[in-house]
Amino acid sequence: MAEAGVNIVGPRPVAALHQPRPDQPRHGHGPVPRPSRAASGESTPCDLVTVPARQGLEAVDILRLRDGVGPVLHDGDCHTLGFLVPAGTAAAWDLPGSACTQAYGRGARAGRHETPVTGTGWLVAPEAAFSEATDPVVLRAALGEAARTIEAVDRCR
């Protein structure tokens, strides 16, 4: 990279977390978010889509850019990410390389450090999420895009 004139030794810019603000125009990026029950401290029933961490992290980036990320969990070893999706998603989820399980009424609560799954932590906490759950159709598209990106990168190595 040095021969290309890129400084790889100096300080790296720090990326700010993308936090959509309801008081600013959204420039055509989908519907304005509705107030979430998670923000009020009330638990939102959900299901959980789990994916390998590499694909999940790519998908989180894609969803953040498009204002579509809901709360996201990581396992203790950071091998797996879990996206909270609306309750009932597990009944029809069939994306290869992922799994969707029922959370049996357990959901996310903003401002609380507890997660709905034992042994996990928040990658995107409910209060930092765009919505109380990630739309399954949007998540499916982001996971597909993430898989294609990873495949392209791996071919270039």
N, C-alpha and C positions, 0 to 999 in steps of 0.2 A: 504494500500500500504506500510505502514511502516514495517509491519511484513515481507514483501517480500524483504526488503532491498532497497526500492526505495525512494530516497530523494524527497519528494513533497514540501518541505519548501524552499529549496535553489533556487538560480536563475535558470530560465528556459532558455534553448538555444533559440536564436532568429533565425528563419528560413530566409534565404535570398530568395528574389524573383528569380525565375528561369528565366533568360534572355538568350535565345539561342543566340550564336554569330555566324554570318555567316562565320567568318574567322577560325572557329574550325571545325574539323570533327564531323559529327553527329552520328556516330556509328550505322547506320542502322535505325534511327528514322524517316523514311519517306523522302520526297523530301526536298531539300534545299529551304527555303522560297524565293519567288521572291520579288523584291522591291515593297513595297506597295504604292498605290496612297495616302493612309492616311499619310504615312511618309512624303510625299511631301507637305502636307497641302491641297491637293485636296480631296473633299468629295467623298466618295465611296457609291453608291446606295446600300441599304440593306433592309432586312426584319428583324423582331425582334421576337425571340422565348422567351416567358416568362414562368417561372417555379417558384414554391415555393422556397423560399430562402434556406431552408435546403438541398433540392435536388440539387439546383443550385450550392451551395458552394461545395458540394461533387464533382459535375461534373467539376467545375473549377479546383479543385485539380487534378482530373484525367487527364484533358486536359493539364494542366501545365506540368505534369510529362511526357506527350507524345508529347510535343511541338505542341499542336494543338489548343490552346486557342486564340480566336480573342477578340476584345473589348467586355466587359461585363458591363452592367448597373445595378444599384440597385435603387429601389424606395426609396422615402424619409423615409418611415417607416421600410425599410429593410425587408419587407415581401416577396418581389418578386425580382428575378434577370431576366435580359434580355440579351440574347446572340445575337449579330449582326451576321446575316447569309446572304449569297448572295441574292440579289434581285431575286424574283421568287420562293423562297422556300415556301412562304405562300400558294401557289396554291396547293401544294401536301402534306403539313405537316398534320399528323394525329396521333401524339403521345398522348395517353391519359394522362391527368394531366398537359398538357402544351397547349400553344396557340401560333400561329405564325401569325403575322399581317404584312401587307405591311407598309413600312415606307415612301412610296411615294417619293422616290428619296433622302430622307434625310439620311445621313450617318455620319460616324465618320471622324474627322479631327485631325491628330496628332498635338500636341503642342497647342491645343485650349481646353479651359475648358468647352465650351458649349457641351451639349449632344444633340443627335438628338430627344430626348423626354423630354418635359417639366416636371419638378418635379423629375428628376432622377439625379444620380451622377455616376461617373465611379468607378467600382470595379477594372476592368482591363482597363486602358486607352489605346487609340489606339497606343501610342508610346511604351507601355509596352507589347503589344500583339504580338503574334508570326506571325499573319497574319491580313489582313484587315477585315476578317470575318471568323467565325468558319464554317468549312465544315459541312453541315447538317447531313451527314452520320456518321461522327465522333461524332458530338454532340448527335445524337440519341443513339449511342452505349454508350457514357459516361453517359447520363441521365439514361439509363437502368441499367448500372452498379451501379450508385449512388443509384437508387431506391432499388436495391437488397441489397446493403450495409446497407442502412437505415433500411430496413426490418429485416435484420439479427441482427443489433444492438438492435432494438426494441424488438425482441424476447428474447434477453438475459437479459432484464431488469427485 
